[in-house]
Protein backbone atom coordinates (compact mmCIF):
# COMPACT_ATOMS: atom_id res chain seq x y z
CA UNK A 1 0.00 0.00 0.00
CA UNK A 2 1.61 3.16 -1.10
CA UNK A 3 0.60 6.56 -2.15
CA UNK A 4 3.71 8.46 -2.75
CA UNK A 5 5.37 5.64 -0.80
CA UNK A 6 4.45 2.02 -0.17
CA UNK A 7 2.44 2.14 3.05
CA UNK A 8 1.38 -1.48 3.74
CA UNK A 9 4.55 -2.85 2.15
CA UNK A 10 6.74 -0.36 3.98
CA UNK A 11 5.24 -1.63 7.20
CA UNK A 12 6.17 -5.17 6.23
CA UNK A 13 9.76 -4.17 5.42
CA UNK A 14 10.11 -2.38 8.75
CA UNK A 15 8.79 -5.31 10.74
CA UNK A 16 10.41 -8.20 8.87
CA UNK A 17 13.81 -7.27 10.25
CA UNK A 18 12.44 -6.86 13.78
CA UNK A 19 10.18 -9.92 13.77
CA UNK A 20 11.83 -12.39 11.44
CA UNK A 21 10.09 -15.31 13.13
CA UNK A 22 6.69 -13.90 12.29
CA UNK A 23 7.48 -13.92 8.59
CA UNK A 24 9.46 -17.05 7.94
CA UNK A 25 10.34 -18.72 11.21
CA UNK A 26 8.77 -21.69 12.91
CA UNK A 27 7.44 -24.68 11.07
CA UNK A 28 6.97 -24.41 7.33
CA UNK A 29 3.30 -24.72 6.44
CA UNK A 30 2.43 -26.53 3.24
CA UNK A 31 -0.91 -25.81 1.63
CA UNK A 32 -2.44 -28.53 -0.50
CA UNK A 33 -3.39 -26.69 -3.68
CA UNK A 34 -5.52 -28.42 -6.28
CA UNK A 35 -5.25 -26.61 -9.61
CA UNK A 36 -8.27 -28.42 -11.09
CA UNK A 37 -11.23 -26.10 -10.88
CA UNK A 38 -14.36 -27.84 -9.63
CA UNK A 39 -18.15 -26.71 -10.12
CA UNK A 40 -6.37 -26.37 13.74
CA UNK A 41 -8.23 -27.46 16.22
CA UNK A 42 -10.64 -24.76 17.44
CA UNK A 43 -9.95 -23.43 20.90
CA UNK A 44 -12.39 -22.52 23.63
CA UNK A 45 -10.03 -20.84 26.10
CA UNK A 46 -11.05 -17.52 27.66
CA UNK A 47 -9.23 -14.40 26.57
CA UNK A 48 -10.61 -11.13 27.89
CA UNK A 49 -12.51 -9.90 30.92
CA UNK A 50 -14.55 -7.31 29.04
CA UNK A 51 -15.93 -7.21 25.55
CA UNK A 52 -14.27 -4.61 23.32
CA UNK A 53 -16.34 -1.53 22.65
CA UNK A 54 -15.54 -1.61 18.94
CA UNK A 55 -17.82 -4.48 17.97
CA UNK A 56 -18.11 -4.82 14.21
CA UNK A 57 -21.75 -3.77 14.39
CA UNK A 58 -20.70 -0.52 16.09
CA UNK A 59 -17.78 0.38 13.82
CA UNK A 60 -19.49 2.20 10.96
CA UNK A 61 -20.85 5.69 11.43
CA UNK A 62 -22.82 5.73 8.19
CA UNK A 63 -25.97 3.88 7.20
CA UNK A 64 -25.68 0.35 5.89
CA UNK A 65 -26.26 0.29 2.15
CA UNK A 66 -26.63 -2.43 -0.43
CA UNK A 67 -24.08 -2.03 -3.21
CA UNK A 68 -26.12 -1.15 -6.33
CA UNK A 69 -26.26 -3.55 -9.25
CA UNK A 70 -23.23 -2.97 -11.46
CA UNK A 71 -22.74 -3.81 -15.11
CA UNK A 72 -19.80 -6.21 -15.00
CA UNK A 73 -19.83 -6.92 -18.73
CA UNK A 74 -17.12 -4.38 -19.47
CA UNK A 75 -13.79 -4.05 -17.69
CA UNK A 76 -14.25 -0.65 -16.07
CA UNK A 77 -14.86 -2.27 -12.68
CA UNK A 78 -11.16 -3.17 -12.60
CA UNK A 79 -10.39 0.53 -11.99
CA UNK A 80 -12.79 0.96 -9.04
CA UNK A 81 -12.34 -1.17 -5.93
CA UNK A 82 -15.91 -0.81 -4.67
CA UNK A 83 -17.26 -1.94 -8.03
CA UNK A 84 -14.68 -4.72 -8.10
CA UNK A 85 -16.02 -6.10 -4.82
CA UNK A 86 -19.31 -6.80 -6.59
CA UNK A 87 -17.96 -7.92 -9.95
CA UNK A 88 -14.76 -9.77 -9.08
CA UNK A 89 -16.48 -12.01 -6.54
CA UNK A 90 -19.17 -13.38 -8.82
CA UNK A 91 -18.70 -17.04 -9.80
CA UNK A 92 -19.37 -16.15 -13.45
CA UNK A 93 -16.25 -13.96 -13.40
CA UNK A 94 -14.25 -16.80 -11.83
CA UNK A 95 -15.04 -19.74 -14.09
CA UNK A 96 -16.95 -21.20 -11.12
CA UNK A 97 -13.66 -21.51 -9.27
CA UNK A 98 -14.25 -23.28 -5.95
CA UNK A 99 -11.61 -22.30 -3.34
CA UNK A 100 -12.95 -24.82 -0.82
CA UNK A 101 -12.02 -27.62 -3.22
CA UNK A 102 -8.83 -26.04 -4.57
CA UNK A 103 -7.37 -25.24 -1.13
CA UNK A 104 -8.64 -28.47 0.45
CA UNK A 105 -10.56 -26.59 3.14
CA UNK A 106 -12.10 -28.89 5.74
CA UNK A 107 -14.75 -26.84 7.56
CA UNK A 108 -12.60 -26.46 10.68
CA UNK A 109 -12.76 -22.67 10.93
CA UNK A 110 -9.47 -22.11 12.76
CA UNK A 111 -7.53 -24.42 10.45
CA UNK A 112 -9.21 -23.15 7.28
CA UNK A 113 -8.39 -19.53 8.16
CA UNK A 114 -4.74 -20.55 8.56
CA UNK A 115 -4.81 -22.46 5.27
CA UNK A 116 -6.09 -19.39 3.40
CA UNK A 117 -3.51 -17.23 5.19
CA UNK A 118 -0.71 -19.66 4.35
CA UNK A 119 -1.71 -19.74 0.69
CA UNK A 120 -1.55 -15.96 0.37
CA UNK A 121 1.66 -15.60 2.38
CA UNK A 122 3.58 -18.57 0.94
CA UNK A 123 2.40 -18.60 -2.67
CA UNK A 124 1.31 -15.07 -3.59
CA UNK A 125 4.04 -12.40 -3.62
CA UNK A 126 2.93 -8.78 -3.53
CA UNK A 127 2.86 -7.10 -6.94
CA UNK A 128 4.76 -4.05 -5.77
CA UNK A 129 4.79 -2.36 -9.18
CA UNK A 130 0.99 -2.35 -9.53
CA UNK A 131 0.59 -1.51 -5.83
CA UNK A 132 2.91 1.49 -6.19
CA UNK A 133 1.30 2.67 -9.40
CA UNK A 134 -2.13 2.38 -7.81
CA UNK A 135 -1.05 4.75 -5.06
CA UNK A 136 0.21 7.23 -7.63
CA UNK A 137 -3.05 7.01 -9.55
CA UNK A 138 -5.08 7.37 -6.35
CA UNK A 139 -7.01 4.13 -6.92
CA UNK A 140 -6.40 0.47 -7.59
CA UNK A 141 -6.28 -0.56 -11.24
CA UNK A 142 -6.04 -3.83 -13.18
CA UNK A 143 -7.83 -5.48 -10.26
CA UNK A 144 -7.84 -9.27 -10.54
CA UNK A 145 -10.59 -11.75 -9.85
CA UNK A 146 -9.85 -14.42 -7.21
CA UNK A 147 -9.51 -16.99 -9.99
CA UNK A 148 -6.95 -14.81 -11.77
CA UNK A 149 -4.94 -14.38 -8.58
CA UNK A 150 -5.05 -18.13 -7.99
CA UNK A 151 -3.70 -18.73 -11.48
CA UNK A 152 -1.07 -15.97 -11.63
CA UNK A 153 0.05 -16.20 -7.97
CA UNK A 154 0.71 -12.46 -7.71
CA UNK A 155 -1.42 -9.53 -6.67
CA UNK A 156 -1.93 -6.27 -4.82
CA UNK A 157 -3.51 -5.88 -1.42
CA UNK A 158 -6.80 -5.30 -3.26
CA UNK A 159 -6.43 -8.59 -5.14
CA UNK A 160 -5.55 -10.45 -1.95
CA UNK A 161 -8.51 -8.93 -0.13
CA UNK A 162 -10.87 -10.10 -2.85
CA UNK A 163 -9.37 -13.60 -2.92
CA UNK A 164 -9.50 -13.86 0.86
CA UNK A 165 -13.12 -12.73 1.02
CA UNK A 166 -14.08 -15.05 -1.85
CA UNK A 167 -12.57 -18.07 -0.08
CA UNK A 168 -13.72 -17.16 3.43
CA UNK A 169 -17.34 -16.50 2.49
CA UNK A 170 -17.49 -19.63 0.34
CA UNK A 171 -16.23 -21.61 3.35
CA UNK A 172 -19.02 -20.27 5.56
CA UNK A 173 -17.19 -17.57 7.50
CA UNK A 174 -18.77 -14.32 8.56
CA UNK A 175 -16.71 -12.31 6.09
CA UNK A 176 -15.66 -8.70 5.60
CA UNK A 177 -13.42 -6.51 3.50
CA UNK A 178 -11.84 -3.54 5.25
CA UNK A 179 -10.78 -0.68 3.00
CA UNK A 180 -8.24 1.33 4.96
CA UNK A 181 -7.25 4.92 4.22
CA UNK A 182 -4.06 6.13 5.91
CA UNK A 183 -2.05 9.33 6.02
CA UNK A 184 -0.09 8.35 2.91
CA UNK A 185 -2.24 5.87 1.05
CA UNK A 186 -4.84 3.15 1.14
CA UNK A 187 -5.22 -0.61 1.05
CA UNK A 188 -7.64 -3.46 1.62
CA UNK A 189 -7.68 -6.44 3.97
CA UNK A 190 -9.94 -9.52 4.02
CA UNK A 191 -11.62 -10.05 7.38
CA UNK A 192 -13.53 -12.78 9.16
CA UNK A 193 -14.77 -13.90 12.56
CA UNK A 194 -13.85 -16.98 14.54
CA UNK A 195 -16.00 -16.93 17.63
CA UNK A 196 -15.14 -18.79 20.81
CA UNK A 197 -17.93 -19.82 23.13
CA UNK A 198 -16.77 -17.89 26.16
CA UNK A 199 -18.03 -14.51 27.42
CA UNK A 200 -14.50 -13.14 27.93
CA UNK A 201 -13.22 -13.82 24.43
CA UNK A 202 -13.43 -10.77 22.16
CA UNK A 203 -15.74 -10.96 19.16
CA UNK A 204 -13.62 -8.55 17.13
CA UNK A 205 -12.94 -9.79 13.59
CA UNK A 206 -9.57 -10.92 12.27
CA UNK A 207 -7.80 -9.84 9.10
CA UNK A 208 -5.26 -11.53 6.86
CA UNK A 209 -2.40 -9.05 6.52
CA UNK A 210 0.29 -10.12 4.06
CA UNK A 211 3.10 -11.07 4.81
CA UNK A 212 2.23 -12.09 8.38
CA UNK A 213 1.48 -15.79 8.62
CA UNK A 214 -0.98 -15.41 11.47
CA UNK A 215 -4.38 -13.68 11.32
CA UNK A 216 -4.46 -10.46 13.35
CA UNK A 217 -7.26 -8.77 15.24
CA UNK A 218 -8.42 -5.85 13.10
CA UNK A 219 -7.40 -3.31 15.74
CA UNK A 220 -3.94 -4.92 15.95
CA UNK A 221 -3.41 -4.62 12.19
CA UNK A 222 -4.44 -0.97 12.28
CA UNK A 223 -2.13 -0.36 15.25
CA UNK A 224 0.74 -1.79 13.19
CA UNK A 225 0.00 0.84 10.55
CA UNK A 226 0.00 3.56 13.20
CA UNK A 227 3.34 2.30 14.54
CA UNK A 228 4.83 2.49 11.05
CA UNK A 229 3.76 6.13 10.76
CA UNK A 230 0.80 5.35 8.53
CA UNK A 231 -1.87 6.91 10.73
CA UNK A 232 -5.22 5.33 9.93
CA UNK A 233 -7.74 7.98 8.90
CA UNK A 234 -10.81 5.94 7.95
CA UNK A 235 -11.92 2.34 7.59
CA UNK A 236 -14.79 1.38 5.29
CA UNK A 237 -16.42 -1.96 6.09
CA UNK A 238 -18.04 -4.28 3.54
CA UNK A 239 -19.79 -7.49 4.53
CA UNK A 240 -19.58 -10.38 2.08
CA UNK A 241 -22.10 -13.23 2.06
CA UNK A 242 -22.27 -16.35 -0.08
CA UNK A 243 -25.79 -17.66 -0.52
CA UNK A 244 -27.36 -19.90 -3.13
CA UNK A 245 -24.32 -19.84 -5.36
CA UNK A 246 -23.97 -16.05 -5.40
CA UNK A 247 -21.96 -13.46 -3.47
CA UNK A 248 -23.76 -10.51 -1.91
CA UNK A 249 -22.09 -7.32 -0.72
CA UNK A 250 -23.30 -4.77 1.80
CA UNK A 251 -21.46 -1.57 2.65
CA UNK A 252 -21.77 -1.29 6.41
CA UNK A 253 -20.26 2.18 6.51
CA UNK A 254 -17.13 4.13 7.34
CA UNK A 255 -15.58 4.77 10.74
CA UNK A 256 -12.66 7.01 11.72
CA UNK A 257 -9.44 5.21 12.52
CA UNK A 258 -9.35 6.38 16.11
CA UNK A 259 -12.44 4.28 16.90
CA UNK A 260 -10.41 1.08 16.55
CA UNK A 261 -8.65 0.78 19.88
CA UNK A 262 -6.37 -2.18 20.45
CA UNK A 263 -6.45 -3.70 23.94
CA UNK A 264 -3.72 -5.89 25.42
CA UNK A 265 -6.02 -7.65 27.89
CA UNK A 266 -6.45 -10.76 25.71
CA UNK A 267 -2.70 -11.30 25.77
CA UNK A 268 -2.21 -10.24 29.37
CA UNK A 269 -4.73 -12.77 30.66
CA UNK A 270 -4.09 -15.74 28.40
CA UNK A 271 -0.81 -15.14 26.58
CA UNK A 272 0.97 -18.23 27.89
CA UNK A 273 2.41 -20.48 25.18
CA UNK A 274 0.13 -23.29 24.03
CA UNK A 275 1.43 -26.12 26.20
CA UNK A 276 1.20 -29.07 23.81
CA UNK A 277 2.57 -27.09 20.87
CA UNK A 278 5.60 -25.72 22.71
CA UNK A 279 6.31 -29.06 24.40
CA UNK A 280 6.35 -30.78 21.00
CA UNK A 281 8.60 -28.17 19.38
CA UNK A 282 11.09 -28.13 22.26
CA UNK A 283 11.33 -31.93 22.30
CA UNK A 284 12.22 -31.93 18.59
CA UNK A 285 15.31 -29.78 19.11
CA UNK A 286 16.10 -30.25 22.81
CA UNK A 287 15.10 -33.86 23.60
CA UNK A 288 16.18 -33.64 27.24
CA UNK A 289 13.99 -30.62 27.97
CA UNK A 290 10.35 -30.98 28.98
CA UNK A 291 7.96 -28.04 28.79
CA UNK A 292 5.16 -28.21 31.36
CA UNK A 293 2.74 -26.03 33.26
CA UNK A 294 2.83 -28.41 36.23
CA UNK A 295 5.53 -27.17 38.61
CA UNK A 296 5.48 -30.47 40.51
CA UNK A 297 7.15 -32.04 37.47
CA UNK A 298 10.26 -29.90 37.83
CA UNK A 299 13.48 -31.84 38.36
CA UNK A 300 17.15 -30.90 38.61
CA UNK A 301 19.33 -29.11 41.12
CA UNK A 302 19.24 -25.53 39.88
CA UNK A 303 16.49 -23.16 38.80
CA UNK A 304 17.22 -20.22 36.54
CA UNK A 305 15.01 -17.43 35.22
CA UNK A 306 15.33 -16.62 31.54
CA UNK A 307 13.56 -13.66 29.97
CA UNK A 308 12.48 -13.55 26.32
CA UNK A 309 10.96 -10.67 24.37
CA UNK A 310 8.68 -11.23 21.38
CA UNK A 311 8.65 -7.91 19.47
CA UNK A 312 5.06 -6.69 19.14
CA UNK A 313 3.90 -10.08 20.41
CA UNK A 314 0.80 -8.69 22.12
CA UNK A 315 -0.44 -7.54 18.71
CA UNK A 316 -0.01 -11.03 17.28
CA UNK A 317 -1.65 -12.99 20.07
CA UNK A 318 -5.22 -14.26 20.02
CA UNK A 319 -6.93 -17.22 21.63
CA UNK A 320 -8.18 -18.88 18.40
CA UNK A 321 -4.69 -18.83 16.88
CA UNK A 322 -2.62 -19.48 20.00
CA UNK A 323 -1.02 -22.57 18.45
CA UNK A 324 0.31 -20.62 15.46
CA UNK A 325 1.40 -17.84 17.84
CA UNK A 326 3.34 -20.40 19.88
CA UNK A 327 5.12 -21.65 16.76
CA UNK A 328 6.25 -18.10 16.03
CA UNK A 329 7.28 -17.59 19.66
CA UNK A 330 9.38 -20.76 19.46
CA UNK A 331 11.15 -19.53 16.32
CA UNK A 332 12.11 -16.37 18.22
CA UNK A 333 13.12 -18.43 21.23
CA UNK A 334 15.69 -20.55 19.37
CA UNK A 335 17.17 -17.45 17.69
CA UNK A 336 17.94 -15.90 21.08
CA UNK A 337 21.52 -16.88 22.13
CA UNK A 338 20.82 -16.77 25.88
CA UNK A 339 17.61 -18.76 25.59
CA UNK A 340 19.27 -21.27 23.27
CA UNK A 341 22.08 -21.83 25.79
CA UNK A 342 19.57 -22.31 28.60
CA UNK A 343 17.61 -24.83 26.55
CA UNK A 344 20.75 -26.84 25.81
CA UNK A 345 21.06 -27.53 29.55
CA UNK A 346 17.34 -27.67 30.29
CA UNK A 347 15.59 -30.52 32.08
CA UNK A 348 12.23 -28.85 32.73
CA UNK A 349 10.79 -25.52 31.63
CA UNK A 350 7.69 -23.41 32.23
CA UNK A 351 6.45 -19.91 31.40
CA UNK A 352 6.08 -18.24 34.78
CA UNK A 353 5.06 -14.68 33.93
CA UNK A 354 4.11 -12.83 30.75
CA UNK A 355 3.15 -9.23 30.19
CA UNK A 356 2.95 -6.59 27.48
CA UNK A 357 5.12 -3.49 27.70
CA UNK A 358 4.17 -0.03 26.46
CA UNK A 359 5.33 -0.91 22.92
CA UNK A 360 3.20 -4.08 22.72
CA UNK A 361 6.25 -6.32 23.12
CA UNK A 362 5.40 -9.65 24.76
CA UNK A 363 7.83 -10.22 27.62
CA UNK A 364 8.08 -13.76 29.02
CA UNK A 365 9.81 -14.95 32.17
CA UNK A 366 10.63 -18.66 31.83
CA UNK A 367 11.67 -20.85 34.74
CA UNK A 368 14.18 -23.53 33.67
CA UNK A 369 15.63 -26.35 35.74
CA UNK A 370 19.14 -27.62 34.98
CA UNK A 371 21.26 -30.54 36.31
N, C-alpha and C positions, 0 to 999 in steps of 0.2 A: 504494500500500500504506500503510495508515494504521491505527492503532489508535485512539488518542486524537489522533493526528495522522497525516498522510499520509506514510508512510515511503518507499515506492518513488517516489511522485510528488514528495515533498519533495526527494529526491536529484536528480531530474531538474531541478527548479527551481533548485537550488543550482548545478548543473553547466552548465545552458544558458548562463548569463551568463558563465561562465568558459571554456566550450568551444563557442562559438557555431558554429564550423565543423563540429563533430561532429553537430550537430542539423540544420542547414539549409544549411551551406556546401557548396562543391564543386559538382559537376555534379548537376543534377536527374535523378533516376532515375524513369523512367516504367515502370509495370508494366502489361503487357497483361492486362486483366481481362475474361474472357468470362462474362457473366451467365447464359448458357444452361447449365443443369445437365445434364451428360451422365452415362449409366449409369456464368562468368568463367574462364575458362581456369583449370584446376587447376594449382597450382604444385607443384614438387618440390624447392624449395630447402631446405637444412638450417636448423634453428632453435635447437637446444639441445644442449649437450654431454652432459647427463645426463637420463634420463627422470625426470619428476616422481614423487615418492613417492605422491601422491594419485591413483593410477589409479582410474578409475571402479569397477573391481571391488574396490578396497580401501576405498572411501569408507564404505559402511554398516557399522554395528557390530551390527546385528540380523540375524536370519536372513531370507533371501529367502522371500517368501510370495506365493502366487497370490491375487489379489483374489477373494474369494468371489463367486459368482453373485448378482447383485442384480436385484430386480424393478424394471424401468424403466418399468413400465406406468403408475405414478402419477408425480406431479411432485415427490415428496419428495427425490429425488436432487439437485434444484437447490439444496438448502440444505446439502449436504454435499459438499465438494470431492472427497474420495476416492471417494465413490459416483459423482460426476459424471464422473470419469475413465473409469469403466467404461461409464456410460450415454451420456454426451454424444458419445463417439467412435464409437458404433455407426452404421453406414450407415443402418440403419432409422430412426434418430433424425434423420438428416440428408438425407432424401429422396434417398439415393444420390448426394449431392453429391460430385463428383470434383474436388479441388483441383488435381490435375495438369493436367487439361483447362482448368479455369477460370482458373488463373494462368499458363497456357502454359509449364509447367515442361518442361525439355528433357532431363533426365537428367544434365546437367553439375552435379555436386554443389556445387562452389563457387558457380556462377552461380545455381543453384536456391535455395540458402540465402540469397543476397542478394535474390533475387526475393521470397521469403516475408518476409524482413525488411523490404524496401521496401514491400510491401503493408501490413503492420501499422503501420509508422511513418508512411507517407504518406497512408493511406486510413482508418485506424482510430484516432480520438481516444480517449483514456482517458475512461471514464465515471466522473468523479471523485465524483459523488454516490453511486453504488452502491458504489464502492470505499470511500469514507469511511464509509458506513452499515455496510458489511460489517465494518470494523474495530471499530465501536461494538458490533455484535452479537457479535463474536468469531468469526465464520465468514462465508464468502462465501454470498450468497443470490441468487436469480434468475439462476443460472448459465445461460449460453447454450450451445447447441450450436455447433459450427463453422459449420454452415450458417446459423444465425441471426445469428452475428457477420458472416458474409460479406454477408448481406442488409441488416443494420441499420447496419453500418460504425461500431460503437461497442461498447466492452466494458471490462471490468475486466482486471486482470492475470491472473485466473483464466481468463477467457474467451479472452484472447490465448494463454495457455499451451495451452489445449485446441485452439485453432485451429492453432497452430504445430505441435503434436505430431501432429495429424490430417494436416496437409499433409506434414510431414517423413516420417512413417512410410509414408504412401501413396506417397511418391516414392522409397522404398527406403533412407532414412537409418537408421542406428542411432540410435534416438530415445529421449529421456527427458523427464520432467517433474520439475523440482526445486521442491519446496514448502519455502519458506524462512521460518523463524521468527526474528524479530529482537527486540531489546530492547523495541520499541514496537509491533510488529505482525507481519504475515505477508504473504506473496505467493507467486506461482508464476511460473516461467519455463520456456519450452520449450527443450529441449536436444538436441544432436545431435553426431555426430562427423564430421569430415572428416579422414581419415588421409592423411598424406604418406609416400611410400615412402622414408624416410630414418631411420636409427637415432637421429639427434639431434633429430628433430622431436617435440615432446610429443604424447602421445595423449589428453590431457585434452579433455573435451567442450567445446563452445561453447554459449552461450545467446543467445537473442534477448531483449534487454532494452529495451523501449520507454522512451524515444524515440530511442535511439541507432541510427543507421543502419548500424552495422557489428556483426556478431556478436562477442561477447566470450568469452574463456576463462571458464569457470565461476568459477575462483578470482579473476579480475579483477573480475567482476560483484559477487562477495561483498565484495571489498576496497573497491569503491565504496560499498557500504552501510556498511562499517565507517568509512570516511572521513567519511561524512555523519552519523556518530553513531548509526547503526542497527546496533549490534553484532549480528552473526549468532550466534544461539544454537544452532540445529539446522537441518539440511537433510535432508529426506526425499526419497529417490530412487525414482522409478517408471520402469520401462522399458516402452516402448510398441512393440508389433510389429504389423505388418499382414500377415496371411497368409490366403490363400484367401478373400478378400473380407471378412474380419473383423479387428477390432482386439483384441489381447490385452494385458493389463496385468499386470505383476509388480511388487510392492513389494520393492525391493532392500534397503530398510532406512533407518535414520536415523543420521546422523553429527553430532557436535558441530561447530560452526562453526570452531573453531580447528584442525581437521584440514585445512582447505582453505587451503594456503599459496600465495600468489602468488609466482612467481619472475620476475625481470627478465631472466634469461639469454637468453630467446628474442629479446627486443628488443636486448639488448646485443651479441649476436653478429651478428644479421642485420636490424637495424632501419634500414638504408639505404633511401631512397625507391626504389620500383620504377622502374627507369631509363626504360623506354619510356613508362610512364604520365606521369611527371613531365616528360619531354621533350616529350610531346604537349601537355600542359596549358600549359607555359611558352611554347611556340611560338604558341599561340592568342592569348595576351595580349601577349607580348614577342617579336615575330617575329625580332628580331636576336640573341636569346639562345639558346644551345644548351646543353642539359643533357647531360652525358656523365660516364662513369666512367673514361674514357681520358684521362689527364693529358697525353698527347702531342698531343691535339687542342686544347689551350689556345692561344689567340691573344691579342693585345693587348699593351699596354705596362705595365699596372699590374695587380697582384693585390691584392685586398682580402679580408679575412676577415669574414664576416657571421654572427652567431649568431642562432638562432631557437629559441624554446621552444614546444613543443606541450604544453599543460597536460594532465597525466595520460596523455601519449602512450604510455608504456610499457604501460599497462593496455589500451590499444586495439590495440596491435600484435599481429599473428600472421602467420605465413608464408602460410597459405592465403588470407588476405584482405588481403595486402600492397598490392594494387592499390587497393582501396577505402580503405585506410589512407592511401595516398599522395594520393588525391583530397582527403581531409580535411586532410592536412598542407598541401597546396597552398592550400586555402581559408584556412587560418591564415596562410600565407606572404604572400598578397596583401593581407591585412588589417593586416599589420605595416608601419608607415610607413617604417622604416629598410630593411627588406627590399625593399619596393616601390620605393624610390628606387634601391637597388642594382641591381635588375632592369631598371629603365629604361635604365641605362647598360651593361648586361651584354652581353658577347660570348660568354663561355663560363662554365659553372658546374658545380660538382661538390660533393657532400657529402663532406667530408673526415673528420669525426669525429662520432660520435653516442654519447650515453650517457644513462643514467637517473639522476636525482638522488634524494635520499632521499624525495621526495614523489611519485615515479613520473613526474615531468615528463620528457619526451623533449627533450634539448638537442642541437641540431645546430650544427655549425660548417661553413658553406659557404665554399668558395673561389670567388671570382668574378673574372674578368678583365674589364677595361674598356679603352677606347681610350687 
